[in-house]
C-alpha cells in the first residue's frame, strides 16, 4: 500500500488540509479560518499577525501529516498571496513549518483544479457542468464535462466584498446595493468569457459560503459533510438565507445553526456573490460539493 498523500490550500479566509489514500480515499480533512487575506486589498501586504495565525495552523497540519506518514504533498496559495507584495515572508514561514514551499496558483489554475476535484465523483451524463468556487478573495468559474473547457477568475469573494463595501452591522441597504452592483460587473466578465455558462446542465457550488448556506438551510447544529455534500440548494432557499443573514446584526447572526462563528462576519459578502450568480445565470438550484480544489490537488499528487 502506498503512503498517503496530502494537499494544503492556503486561501484568503481559510487554510485546509486533505490527507488521502491514492488521492481518492479521504483519511483526514481539516479546515481552520485564519483570515490570511485580512486587509490585503487596503495595504497590499499580508498582515504579520495573519501570517502567524496561518503558520501556526500549518505547524498543526505538519503534525497530522506526520501521524499518517505523508511523504508527498502539494501546498498552494491563492488570491491573497497573488496580490501581496510580501508574500515571500509568508512562503518562507510556511515552508519552514511544512517542509515544502507553497505554489502560487493563478486564478485559472485554481479553477481547473477545483473543477477536477468537484466533478471526480459526478456522472458525465449530468454535464456539462459549471463549477463556481466562492473563495475569500476570488471566485472562479469553470465550464466543462469531463475536463475544464473554459475558466475565468474574478476578484470577488466573501472577505474582499465585505472589507470593501459592507461596513454596517447589519449592512445598510445602500451598502448591499453597492456590493451587488460591483458583483454584477464581475459577472459581465464571466458571461462574456464563458457565454455557454448559463446553458450548463448542472451548476456546482464550492467552498465555505455555499456550504454554510446549505448548513443554515438544513439547520445543522454541527457540521455534517454527508448531509451537505451534494445537497441541492434551491434559489428560493439561497435567497431566504441571504435575507435572514443580511438583516441580522453580527451578535444575532452567529446564532444561526450551521453558521461557523468565525465565518459570520463575512458570510453576507459571500451570500451577495452566491445569490448574484444564481440570479444572473438563471440557476434554479446549485449542487453543493464538499469536494473541491483540495481533492484536485490530492489527485494530482497521487498521479505523480
Secondary structure, DSSP 8 states (H G I E B T S, - for coil): ----EEEEEE-SSEEEEEEEETTTEEEEEEEEE--TTTTHHHHSS--HHHHHHHHHHHHHHHHHHHHHT--EEEEEE-HHHHH-TTHHHHHHHHHHHHSS--EE--HHHHHHHHHHHHHTTS-GGG-SEEEEEE-SS-EEEEEESSSEEEEEEES--HHHHHHHH--SSS--HHHHHHHHHHHHHHHHHHHHH-TTGGG-SEEEEESHHHHHHHHHHHT-SS--HHHHTT-EEEHHHHHHHHHHHHTS-HHHHTTSTT--GGGTTTHHHHHHHHHHHHHHHT-SEEEEES--HHHHHHHHHHH-
